[in-house]
Amino acid sequence: MATARGAHPDKAALDRLVSDLRVLDADGIERAAWAWDRHEGRGLDEYHAAERAALAAIEAADLGSLWEDLRRTLFGLTESQGALVHWKAKHGDLGHKAERAAFGAALGLLARDGLPHPQFVALVRPMAEVLPWLLPETPPLPLR
């Protein structure tokens, strides 16, 4: 694990995440919501600990403004008046779960160099069910 001060965000991965979220269809949003329930619905303690660690790593690496820009971009895709059609169609509980998965993935990617791998996994795992490139070592689970 690199030190937080030496962290350099993977701009290509962040850009890919935003690009993938732009083209995510209704089925992808539903799968992200399902994955949120499956991975995080049992208890959020591990997720919240990873979230706090990621935010601390981002702050330590002086990446706060980049995180705010990324959050605004994701909010624009999913929630704002200009949100994408598929996200608007899934507004409500389903959409909010998918948004949490998307924000967790963004947070994990941005803080990756400052996080232990298990905390990175806790943040990106739900969205990795839709975007397997986030965790190539862990294949997506079958829907049940």
N, C-alpha and C positions, 0 to 999 in steps of 0.2 A: 504494500500500500504506500503510495506516495504521500508526502506530507501535504497538509492543506495549503501551505504557502507555495508549494511547488505545483499546485494543481493547475492544469490547463484543460478547460472544457473541450470536449470533442465536438467542434462546431458542425462537422459533417453529420454526426449522429443526431444532434439536436435539430438540424435542418431536415433530416430524413424523418424524424418523428413528426415535426410540424407538417411536412408534406404528406405523410401517410395519414395523419388525422384529417387533413383537408379532403381526402378522397375516401375516407371510411364511410361505408354505406350503413344502412339501417341494421343489417345482420351483424356487421362488425361492432356497432354500438351495443347491440343486444348481447353479443358475446363478451364484450368488455364488462358490461354490467353483471353478467353471469359469473365472470372470473373474479370480479370484485367480491361478490357474495361468497364464492367458493374459497378464495384465499384470505380475504380480510374479514368476512362476515362472522367468522368464529371468534374473533377477538382482535381488537386493534392495538393492543399494547405493543407488540413487536413493530407494527407499522408506525405507530406514533413515535417510538424510540428511534427508529430509522429516520423518520421525518425530522425530528429534533437534531439528530446527528448531521443530517444533510444540510439543514439550515445553518448549523454552526460551522460546518466545513465551507459552505458558500461564503459566510461572513468572514471567516478566517482567511480565505483566498481572495477577499475583496471582489467577489462576484455578485454582490447584492443588486447592483443596477442591471446586470445581465439577467438575473432571476426575475426581477420586476418586469423587464421587457418581455421575457418569455411567458410569464404569467398573463400579461396583458394580451399577448398574441393568442394564447390558448383560450382565454376568456372570449376574445373576439370570434374565434371559430365556433365556440360551443354555446355561449350564453347571450351575447350582446344582440342588439337589434339587427346587426348584420351577420348573425350566426348562419352557418351553412345549413342548407335545407334538411339534410338527414339529421343533424343535431337538433334542429327546431322540431322535427317530427317526433323525436324521442324525448322531448322535454318532459320533465317530471322525474320520478324516482329512478327510472331506468337510465335516463340521460345523466342524472347527477352521479350515479354510480360509475358510469363510463367516464365522466369528467374526472372523478377522483382517481380513477386508474390512469388517465392521461396525465394529470398533474403529478401523480406519483412517479410516472416514468420520466417526465421532464426533470423533476427534482433529482431523481436518481442519476440520470445522465449528466446533469450539470455538476453534481457533487461527487461523482464516481471516484475521482482520484483521492478524495479525502475520506472515503468510507471503507470499512471492511466489507468484503464481498457479501456476507450474509445480509447486511443492511441494504446494500444495493439491490439484492434479490428481493427483499421484502418490499421495496418501493416499486420495482418494475414488473414483478411477477404477474399481477393481474393484466396489464396491457400486453405482456409477452404472450398471453394466450391468443391475442389477436395479431400481434406483430412479433413473430418468433425470433426475428433478428436481435431483439433486445436481450434474449437469453438463449443463444444458440445451443448451449450445452443441455438445455432442458426442453424436451419436446412439449408442445401443447397437449393438454388433457382432452380426452374425448368428451363430447357433450353427453349428458345423461338426462 
